[in-house]
Amino acid sequence: MVLFDLPNHLKDKIFELRFNPENMLSWIISYFPLSESEKQEIISISGKDLSDGFHSIFTDNISEEEWDKNKEQIKKKFKDELFDIDNV
């Protein structure tokens, strides 16, 4: 259950939000590591201290320009590879 709404520029970078059994936000999984300012914005919006709750699928840091230019391709490739795991 999401009790807050993230702006599109943050939603776009997030792969998954995870909640604990009490429906409290516990993990945020992004495609690439979020910047400190993005983390602080999410903490401010959610009202939750998530200092250990930020995780990313990829460890590389990419620029905003690179993300904007390639995000659809990155998301598609990731989803295609993830779904292909079941076929192996």
KARA-V235331 format. One record per helix or strand. SS is the DSSP state (alpha for helix, beta for strand). FROM is the first residue (numbers start at 1). TO is the last residue. Records with the same first field share a line. If there is no record, write none. Layout:
SS = FROM-TO  FROM-TO
//
This chain:
alpha = 8-11  36-46  64-87
beta = 14-19  25-30  54-56
//
